[in-house]
């Protein structure tokens, strides 16, 4: 299989607290990968200092696409106002760096709005929107009959607010779901996941073909929540699929897994 694009995404926990994380990023930045486009994503609580993020920005200058996705957790913040300031300041830092970078960094804050805290966290989202900081808001999920579905305590108005929110009005819907009642389109993956509209059972999927997940113990799976055995371990030899395989998971429950290409065809 010819690889022309390598995308590595770090999540946690808090991945930036891994010792020598910046050294790892620098190694990826300066690695010689002829004819391969490099991309990098980091899902973070912005635990590190602003100085640390300045070093991160410098350490990624040769990577074609870098995305920082800070997660907003009001319930764990000691000082909401101070945290609002820090989240915005790092965004402004990225904006300033983008004026001079060959490859731009994208940045948006993600927020989960539980029904019990909806008004407070929605006020945080509006604060960032007024200050021109990109935001994605998401529904809280809860285990219902063994499936992670949208929390049942949402009102219709809350659901409408979440589904209709998007800071980039020009962006086309990225995900769709078709059933006997019609076709539904969504701006980002968390919306259909929360609503339970992610059944791709039997579809061909690129998970395990050109997309994989590495767990903390080094085990490699074709997806975060795919119903499958490990493909191997990062410390040993392993092989990816030589072609897309049929989905064997009744419901796709991870926004990263949702980004793996899925399709129906005559031979599916």
N, C-alpha and C positions, 0 to 999 in steps of 0.2 A: 504494500500500500504506500503510495506517495503522499507524504505529509507536506502541505504548503502553509499551514497556519497552526501555531501552537498557542493554546490559551490555558494559562494556569490561574486557578482561583484559590485563595486562602480564606478559610472561615474557621470559626471556633465554637465555643470559647472565644478567646481573644488572641488571634494569631500573632499580633505584633509583640506580644510578650515572650514569644519563643526566643531563647538566647541566640544571638547572632543572626536574627531575622534580616537585618539590613545587609549583612554579608551575603546571605542567600540571594537577596534581590539583586545585589551588585553582580553576583556570579551569573545570574540569568541575564542581566542587562548587557554584560560584556561577552557572553557566550557567543561563539562563532557558529551560527546555524545558517549556512548558505541557502538562499532562496526560500527561507522559512520566515513568515511573518510572526512576530512575537506579541502576545497580549498578556496582560496581568490584571487580576481583580483581587481586591481585598475587602472583605466584610469585617467591620471593626466597630468597637465601641468608642473609638478615639481616646483610649486610655492613655496613650503616650502624649508627651508634651508637644507644643507647637514647634519647638526646635527639632524634635525627632522627626516630625512630618516634613520640615524643611529638608532634612537629610534624605528622607524617603523620596521626595520630589527630585532631588539631585541624583539619587541612585538609579532613577528610572528613565533618564533622558534619552536613551537609545531604543526604548521599547515602543513599538508602533502604537499600541493602545493600552492605556492604564486607566482602570476604573476604581475609584474609592467609594465604598458604600457604607457610610456610617449608620449604625442602628441607634435609634433614640429610645431610651428606656427611662421614662420619667419616674417610675416607681423606685428606681435604685439611685436616683440623683440626690446628692446632698443639697445642692443649690441650683435650682432650675434656671434662674437668670444667668448665673455664671456659665452653666453648661450651654445655654442658648448662645451666649457670646462666643464661646470656644468653637462650637460647631460652625457658626457663621464665619469666624475669623479664619479657620482653616480653609473654608470654601473660597474666601477672598484671596488667601494665599495661593490657592490653586489657580484662580483666575489671573492673578498677577504673573505667575510662572508661565501660564499658557501664552502670554504675549510674546515670549521669547523662545518657547520650546518648538522644536520641529514637529514633535508629536504631542498632541494635546492630552490632558488628563480630564476625564469626566468624573463628576462628583454629584451624588444625590443622597439625601438622607431618607431612610426608610423608617416608618412608624407603624406599629401595631396599635389599633384603637380598640381596646376591650370595651364592651358595653358599659361596665362600671366606671370607667375613666374617660368615656368618650368625649365629653365636653372639654375637660382639662387638656387632653392630648390634642384634640382638634384645635384648641386655642394656640398650642405650640406650633402646629402645622401652619396656621394662619400667620403667626408671627414670622416664621421663616419665609413664607410666600411674600409677605409685605417687604421683606428685606432681600428679595430676589434670590433666595437660596432654594434650589430644586428639592422637591419633596415627593415621595411616594407614600401613600397611606394604605394600610392593609387591615383586613378583618382578622380578629382573633379566632383561632381554631380550637376545637374541643373534640375529644374522642367521643363519637356517637356511634353505637353499634359496631365498634371496632374500626371506624373510619374517622380520620381527622377532618371534620367538617366545620363550617362556620358556626360560631357560638350561637345557641338558639335564642339568646336574650336580646338580639338586635331588633330594633324597630325598623319598619319599612323606610322611614326617613334616614336612619343611620346607614342602611344598606345602599340607598340611592346616593348618599353623600360619598361613600367609599368608591362605588363603581364609577361615578361620574368625575371623580377627582383626577386630574392629570395636569402637570405643569407645562407640558409641551403640547399645546392644542393642535399643532401641525402633525403630530406623530400618528401614524396609522395603527390600527389595532394589530397586536402581535400574535394573539392566540384566538382560536375559534373552537367551538364545540357544536356539533350537529346532532340532534335527536329528533324524535317524532314530532316535537312541537316547533321545530325550526332551527335556524342558524343563529348562534350567539357569538359576539365578538368582544374581546377584552384587550385593554391597553397593556396589561402586564400579568405575569403568570400567577400571582397570588390571588387574583380575582376568581378565575375559574376553579382554582384549588379549593378555596374557601367555600365556593358554591357547589362543590362536588361534580363539576363538569369536566372531568379529566380521565375519562375511561378510554384508553387506547388499546385495550386488550385485543391481540391479534394483528395490530398494525405492525409494519416493519419500523424498527427504531435504530438509530445510530448509536445508542448507548452500548458500550462495549466494543464498538467498531472504531469510532474516532472521538469517543467521549468516555471518560471513566472517573471513578471516585476512589481516592486513597484514604482509608480510615486511619485513625491515630496509631493503630498497631501495625500499619503497613499493608494490611489486606486490601486487595484491589477488587472493586465491584463494578459492574457496568453502570450502576446508578446508585444514588444515595438510598433509595427505598425500593429498589428492584427486588422482586422475589426470586433470588438466584443465589447460587453458591459463589464463593470468591473465585476470581479468575486467576489468582495467584497472590504473591506478596512482593512488595517493592524490593525486598532483600534477595529475592530469588528470580529465576527465569520465569517469565509468564508470556502468554500470547493473547493478543486481542483477536476478536472475530475478524475473519477475512471478508465479511459482508454484513450488512444490517440484518438483525434477527427479529423474529416476531416478539412483540411485547407479551410477557407472561404475568404481568402485574395488573390486578383488577382496577387499580386507580393510581394515577401518577400523583404523588403527594409532595413533591419537592420542586421548588421553582427552578433550581439548576437542572434537574432532570427534564423539566419541561422544555428547556432550550435545546435538548438533543433532537435532531431532525426525526420526524415521524411521518409516515405516509401509507396510504392504501393503494394497492395496485392489483392488476389482474392475477398476479402470482402470489399475492399475500395470503 
